[in-house]
Amino acid sequence: MAPFTQLIVWKTAMALAKEIYAITKMFPKEELYGLTSQLRRACTSILANLAEGCGRFTYADKAHKFVIARGECAEVEALLLFAIEIDLVKIDRCRNAFALIESTGRMLSGLINSSRSH
């Protein structure tokens, strides 16, 4: 496996994290320790688990970390949908984030399947 920083999934997840940080910058200050923090932690957890999975020695350990990252991806999507629902952000502002979530999730699923097939 290539160094994690060279993987397309890493670059896509990094773009997602940057997008989430930009979106949450617009959230009200009273959300700093609520939804803002939760969204930011979830998107950075995708990066952390992806890197950690790439650093693991066994395929089972790799797959486990990639599964966690995939779950965090779903969490980001759910929290972003909630932020839209409670009018913290408009859906049009989130379209790129949703595309990045979909791409990241798809690639993580590929890594999971690849790791499990060994």
Residue pairs with C-beta under 8 A, 6 or more apart in sequence:
1 7
1 54
3 54
4 10
4 50
4 51
4 54
4 55
7 50
7 54
8 107
9 50
9 104
9 107
9 108
9 110
9 111
10 47
10 50
10 51
12 100
12 103
12 104
12 107
13 43
13 46
13 47
13 50
13 69
13 100
13 104
14 47
15 100
16 43
16 46
16 76
16 97
16 100
16 101
16 104
17 43
17 44
17 46
17 47
19 96
19 97
19 100
20 39
20 40
20 43
20 76
20 80
20 97
21 40
21 43
23 39
23 80
23 83
23 89
23 93
23 94
23 97
24 31
24 35
24 36
24 39
24 40
26 88
26 89
26 93
27 35
27 36
27 83
27 88
27 89
28 88
31 88
35 79
35 82
35 83
35 88
38 79
39 76
39 79
39 80
39 83
42 72
42 75
42 76
42 79
43 72
43 76
45 68
45 69
45 72
46 69
46 72
46 73
46 76
46 104
46 108
49 65
49 66
49 68
49 69
49 72
50 65
50 66
50 69
50 108
52 65
53 61
53 62
53 63
53 64
53 65
53 66
53 69
53 111
53 115
54 62
56 62
56 64
56 65
59 115
59 116
59 118
60 115
62 111
62 115
63 111
63 112
63 115
63 116
66 108
66 111
66 112
66 115
67 112
69 108
70 105
70 108
70 109
70 112
73 101
73 104
73 105
73 108
74 105
76 97
76 101
77 98
77 101
80 89
80 94
80 97
80 98
80 101
83 89
83 94
84 90
84 91
84 94
